[in-house]
């Protein structure tokens, strides 16, 4: 089902623009996803290390991470293109963060 949706979005985008514009858009959105994922990981590491070093308590670290992750994501939103399939690239970031937080909370590590 997801493959069909992605295929439809990609095929619609190819009709709407030339091949080079399509490739540029794909690279722009993939790069924005990669940049935002790295930025989110660094942001979480900063607060986790502050907690480990005893600078802030654990509960404050979690609250800071949870309350600032969404605004950070919205801050980088303009990096994505306005194409129809940019939403799929952008959706990767919250999914990866949710998985990382779930694994960290279940003591299976990654964060």
VENMO-V521857 format. One line per field, one symbol per residue. phi: phi as a letter, one per 40 degrees, with the letter a starting at -180 (. if undefined). A space follows every 10 residues. Layout:
phi->???
This chain:
phi->.ccccccccc ccccccaccc cccccccccc ccccdccccc cccccdcccc cccgcbcdcc dccccccbcc ccccccdccc cccccccccc cccccccccc ccccccfbgg c
